C-alpha cells in the first residue's frame, strides 16, 4: 500500500468515527434501487450521510484496498456544508474531515 493510500484509509476511518459519534451511521443499508442512483451524491434517493456511508466511503476503501488509482479531484466538503447548514448537528469536525479527504485526493 502506498503512503497516499494509507493516509486516505486513515482519513476514511476518522470520517467513519466522526459519523458514528454524531449518530449518523446507520445499521441497515438502503435498498439496491436507492444505491443505484445516477444523480450526484444520490440526492434523489439518499440523505447525504447515507451517501457517505454506503457509496463514498466503501468506494474509496475499495480503491485503497486494491491499490487502485485514487480520484484526482474531490469536492465533497462543500456538499456537507450545504447539507448540514440548516440542521442542528455539530458537523464542524465532519466537514473538516471531508475537507482533508478532498485535499488528499485533489493533491492540494
N, C-alpha and C positions, 0 to 999 in steps of 0.2 A: 504494500500500500504506500502510495506516495505521501509525502508530507502534507500536500494540499488536500488529498483525500482524507487523511487523518484529522486535519483541522476542521474540515467540513463535517465529518462524522461527529466530532466533539461539539460543534455548534448545533447540530441537529439534536443531539442528546440534551443539550441545555434548553433548546426550544421546547422539546417534549416535556422536560421537567417543569418549565415555566407554565406550560399549558395545563399540566396536572395541578400545579399549585393554585392556579386560577379556577380550577374545576371546569375547564373547557374540554378535557379529554373524555371521550365517550367510550363506553364499554361495548357498544353494538355498532357495527358497520352499517352505513346506509345501503339501500338497495343497489343492485347492479345497474339498474337504469339511472339512478341518481349519480353514480360514479362514472357513468359513460357520457356525461355531458360534454359537449364540444365547445361550450362557452368559456371564455376566460374566467378562471377561478371557479368554474362550475356555478356561476351566480344564479343560474336558473333552477338548480336542484339542491344545492348545499349552502349552508351557512359558512362564512369564511373559516371559522375554526375547524369545521368538518373538512373543508378542502385541505387545510394544512395537515390535519391528522391522517386523512385517508388517501390523499393524492400527492401533495407536495413532499411531505416527509418520506413516505415509502419510496417514491420515485428517486429521490436523491440518495437514500440509503442503498437502493439497488445499484445506482451508478457507482457509489463508493465501494460497495461490496465486490462488484465485478471489475473494479479499477477502470471503469469506462470513462470516456471523456465527460467532463463536467460542463454544464452550461457556461457560456462566456458572458452572458448578460442576464441579470436577475434584478427585478424591481418589485419585490413583494411587500416591503415595509410601507410604501405609500398606501397600498390597499388596506393594510392593517390599520393604519392611522384613520382612514376614512370609515372603516367598519366600526372601530371601537369608539370613535369620537362621540356619538350620541348615547353610548352605553355607560352604565355606572360600574365599569370594570377598570381596575387599576392596571392598564395594559402597557405602561411605560417600559417595563423590563422586557415584555414580549416584543414590543415594537423595536426596542434596542437590539434584541437578539436577531430579529429579522433583518435589521439594518446591517448587522455584522455578516450575516449569511449573504445578503445582497453584495456587500463589498468583497467578500471572499470569492464569490462566483463571477463578479464583474471585474476582477483584477484592479480594483481602485485603491 
